[in-house]
Amino acid sequence: MLDHLLEGFSQLSVPHNCVVSFLIVDNDQAESARETVERWQPRIPSLHYVVEPRSGIPVARNRGLDEARAAGAEVLCFIDDDEYPDSHWLEELVATWRTGEADLVGGPVRVAAAQQGASGWQQLINTSLASRARRKEKAAAEDAARNRCRTIVTNNFLCSLNFVTE
C-alpha cells in the first residue's frame, strides 16, 4: 500500500508558489515502513520519515501536526497509506484553500476498480463501494455549490495550521 501511495507522491503536480514536503508517520515501533521510505527517498527528495511509537490513528495524526508546526509549515495535508492521489490532488486542494473561504478542505475518495482475478462477490462489493463513493462525491459537490458544509474525513484533507492551533 505505501509503495502505491509513494508512487502517487512522485507523480504529483506541485502547486504554484508551494514548497512541498512529504512526511510518513510510521505508527509501528518495529519501523515497518522505514525500508520502503528509504527506497523512495532518491525519487522524492522531500520525503521524510518519523516513527510514532504510541499506537493509534489520532496519535499518528497529532505527530504529523507537531512535525508540520516544527517545520514552520503553513498548511498540512493528510492522506492515508491505503489511498492513491490523482496527479492533480494537491493542486486542487491548495487551489480551493487559496480561495480563502475555508481553513479545512477535503477531497473525494474514489474506489479503484476491482483487481484482476477478483471473485464475483469481490467485484460486486467493489462495484457497490464505488457507486456509494460516487454518490457521496456528487452530494459533496452539490453542497459546496450551495455553500453548505460537509463532513470531511481525515484520510484526505488539507488544513491551515493556524486553524488547528488557535
Rosetta blueprint (number, residue, H / E / L):
1 M L
2 L H
3 D H
4 H H
5 L H
6 L H
7 E H
8 G H
9 F H
10 S H
11 Q L
12 L L
13 S L
14 V L
15 P L
16 H L
17 N L
18 C L
19 V L
20 V L
21 S L
22 F E
23 L E
24 I E
25 V E
26 D E
27 N L
28 D L
29 Q L
30 A L
31 E L
32 S L
33 A L
34 R H
35 E H
36 T H
37 V H
38 E H
39 R H
40 W H
41 Q L
42 P L
43 R L
44 I L
45 P L
46 S L
47 L E
48 H E
49 Y E
50 V E
51 V E
52 E L
53 P L
54 R L
55 S L
56 G L
57 I H
58 P H
59 V H
60 A H
61 R H
62 N H
63 R H
64 G H
65 L H
66 D H
67 E H
68 A H
69 R H
70 A H
71 A L
72 G L
73 A L
74 E L
75 V E
76 L E
77 C E
78 F E
79 I E
80 D L
81 D L
82 D L
83 E L
84 Y L
85 P L
86 D L
87 S L
88 H L
89 W H
90 L H
91 E H
92 E H
93 L H
94 V H
95 A H
96 T H
97 W H
98 R H
99 T L
100 G L
101 E L
102 A L
103 D L
104 L E
105 V E
106 G E
107 G L
108 P L
109 V L
110 R L
111 V L
112 A L
113 A L
114 A L
115 Q L
116 Q L
117 G L
118 A L
119 S L
120 G H
121 W H
122 Q H
123 Q H
124 L H
125 I H
126 N H
127 T H
128 S H
129 L H
130 A H
131 S H
132 R H
133 A H
134 R H
135 R H
136 K H
137 E H
138 K H
139 A H
140 A H
141 A H
142 E H
143 D H
144 A H
145 A H
146 R L
147 N L
148 R L
149 C L
150 R L
151 T L
152 I L
153 V L
154 T L
155 N L
156 N E
157 F E
158 L E
159 C E
160 S E
161 L H
162 N H
163 F H
164 V H
165 T H
166 E L
